[in-house]
Amino acid sequence: MLHIDWFAEPPMDFEQKNYLLFDYIQQIDNSFKIQKLSPYLLYTEKLVEEMTRFKENRERMRTALQKKKLNLSRKIHWIVTEVDENPEVKTVVEVVDYSMPILESKLVLGYKLLEKYPQILWV
């Protein structure tokens, strides 16, 4: 199983993260083939939620850092500046952007299988 924050753990290497992702996807596929949805379905849902939260928090932080106050003759103006991102953060963003659609497609498949083969899910 991938750690819940696998995309942000060192080393920050896109290729290495892809190998981790594809190993996890293979585990999901093997489990789904035998109609065993637990623990992968709910855990994958948590992984996607965590990546979504990362993207939302990153965007909030970027927005907050871009705005600077400028006081000109008692009027406050906002100056928007571009924030330079650390290369490691850029790698994490690439990994998240690449991984989310793949994991989301596994969720769709998993929930279709759950409808067809109802079972109790556990993590």
C-alpha positions as CSV (number, residue, x, y, z in Angstrom):
1,M,0.0,0.0,0.0
2,L,1.1,3.5,-0.7
3,H,1.5,5.8,2.3
4,I,-1.3,8.4,2.5
5,D,1.2,11.2,1.7
6,W,3.3,9.2,-0.7
7,F,3.3,11.9,-3.3
8,A,5.1,14.3,-0.9
9,E,7.6,11.9,0.6
10,P,11.2,12.1,-0.3
11,P,12.8,11.4,-2.7
12,M,11.1,13.9,-5.0
13,D,11.6,12.1,-8.3
14,F,8.8,11.9,-10.8
15,E,9.9,8.6,-12.3
16,Q,10.3,6.9,-8.9
17,K,6.8,8.1,-7.9
18,N,5.4,6.6,-11.1
19,Y,6.9,3.2,-10.2
20,L,5.3,3.4,-6.8
21,L,2.0,4.4,-8.4
22,F,2.0,1.6,-11.0
23,D,2.9,-0.9,-8.3
24,Y,-0.1,0.2,-6.3
25,I,-2.4,0.2,-9.4
26,Q,-1.3,-3.4,-10.1
27,Q,-2.2,-4.3,-6.6
28,I,-5.6,-2.7,-7.0
29,D,-6.2,-4.5,-10.4
30,N,-5.2,-7.9,-8.9
31,S,-7.5,-7.4,-6.0
32,F,-10.4,-6.2,-8.1
33,K,-10.0,-9.2,-10.5
34,I,-10.9,-11.5,-7.7
35,Q,-13.7,-9.2,-6.6
36,K,-12.0,-8.2,-3.4
37,L,-12.5,-4.5,-3.1
38,S,-11.3,-4.0,0.5
39,P,-9.0,-2.4,1.5
40,Y,-8.1,-0.8,-1.8
41,L,-11.4,0.9,-2.7
42,L,-11.7,3.0,0.5
43,Y,-8.0,3.5,0.8
44,T,-7.7,4.8,-2.8
45,E,-10.6,7.2,-2.0
46,K,-8.5,8.5,1.0
47,L,-5.5,8.9,-1.3
48,V,-7.5,11.0,-3.8
49,E,-9.0,13.1,-1.0
50,E,-5.5,13.8,0.4
51,M,-4.2,14.8,-3.0
52,T,-7.2,17.0,-3.5
53,R,-6.6,18.7,-0.1
54,F,-2.9,19.2,-1.1
55,K,-3.9,21.0,-4.3
56,E,-6.5,23.2,-2.5
57,N,-4.0,24.1,0.2
58,R,-1.3,24.8,-2.3
59,E,-3.6,27.1,-4.3
60,R,-4.7,29.0,-1.1
61,M,-1.0,29.4,-0.1
62,R,0.0,30.7,-3.6
63,T,-2.9,33.2,-3.5
64,A,-2.0,34.4,-0.1
65,L,1.7,34.8,-1.0
66,Q,1.0,36.6,-4.2
67,K,-0.8,39.6,-2.8
68,K,1.1,42.4,-1.2
69,K,-0.4,45.6,0.2
70,L,0.7,48.9,-1.2
71,N,-0.5,52.1,0.6
72,L,-0.6,55.0,-1.8
73,S,-2.2,58.2,-0.4
74,R,-4.4,56.4,2.1
75,K,-5.7,54.0,-0.4
76,I,-4.7,50.4,-0.2
77,H,-3.8,48.7,-3.5
78,W,-3.0,45.1,-4.0
79,I,0.0,44.2,-6.1
80,V,0.0,40.7,-7.4
81,T,3.5,39.1,-7.7
82,E,4.4,35.8,-9.1
83,V,5.7,33.3,-6.5
84,D,8.6,31.2,-7.5
85,E,8.1,27.6,-6.5
86,N,10.7,25.2,-5.2
87,P,11.6,22.5,-7.7
88,E,10.5,19.8,-5.3
89,V,7.1,21.3,-4.9
90,K,6.8,21.4,-8.7
91,T,7.6,17.7,-8.8
92,V,5.0,17.0,-6.2
93,V,2.4,18.9,-8.2
94,E,3.4,17.0,-11.4
95,V,3.0,13.7,-9.5
96,V,-0.4,14.7,-8.1
97,D,-1.7,16.0,-11.5
98,Y,-0.6,12.8,-13.2
99,S,-1.8,10.4,-10.5
100,M,-5.2,11.7,-9.6
101,P,-7.0,10.8,-12.9
102,I,-5.5,7.3,-12.7
103,L,-6.6,6.7,-9.1
104,E,-10.0,8.3,-9.8
105,S,-10.6,5.9,-12.7
106,K,-9.8,3.0,-10.3
107,L,-12.4,4.4,-7.9
108,V,-15.1,4.5,-10.6
109,L,-14.3,0.9,-11.5
110,G,-14.3,-0.1,-7.8
111,Y,-17.7,1.4,-7.2
112,K,-19.1,-0.3,-10.3
113,L,-17.8,-3.6,-9.0
114,L,-19.3,-2.8,-5.6
115,E,-22.7,-2.3,-7.2
116,K,-22.4,-5.6,-9.0
117,Y,-20.8,-7.6,-6.1
118,P,-22.0,-6.0,-2.8
119,Q,-19.7,-6.6,0.1
120,I,-18.6,-5.1,3.4
121,L,-15.7,-2.7,2.9
122,W,-12.9,-2.2,5.5
123,V,-9.6,-0.4,5.5
